[in-house]
Amino acid sequence: MSFFSRLFNKKEKEIEKVEERNVFNIQIDDIITYDLEDYQVSGKLIYNDRGYEWYAYQLVGAKDTIWLSAEMDDELELAIYKSSKVKLTEPIPNKVTVDQTEYHLEEKGTASVRGEGRGRNVNGQEVKYFDFSNQTEDHFLSVEIWGSEIEVSSGYEIESYEIKIIAAS
């Protein structure tokens, strides 16, 4: 059997099938194209608050690292987040002002977290979360308390057509 006949006559079971990606099944090493830049998925966090789940994907690009957040709440909600230098202490207030924008607390709770890739170090931990939005509800602050560490991220909503997901092989 020649090389080409072996190459093109693979049995179906030998051909690796890649699952079509959507914002709820993105995998480590997939590529996300957003705002004309390619990002590699390096971490994945799955949050669960009493059965309600949402996802955060750590995306590493040539210039910076961002987070893609995805959740299904009545409709698909997607947002891009970046780490913020805002410093908060407990107790977390119901209103936060950052760069002359006022954010109001929308939701808070405690979630268990499953992590993959760079996120595997938080696998099995619980996090306290506080979600804030501005008056027009298109910009957000995410506050997460991991033990004694408080992380603040700022974000904004995006539409699903703004990203392209390329599955890693």
Secondary structure, DSSP 8 states (H G I E B T S, - for coil): --HHHHHHT--GGGS-------TTS--TT-EEEETTEEEEEEEEEEEEETTEEEEEEEEE-SS-EEEEEEEESSSEEEEEEEE------SS--SEEEETTEEEEEEEEEEEEEEEEEGGGGGTT-EEEEEEEE-TTSSEEEEEEEETTEEEEEEEEEE-GGGEEEE---
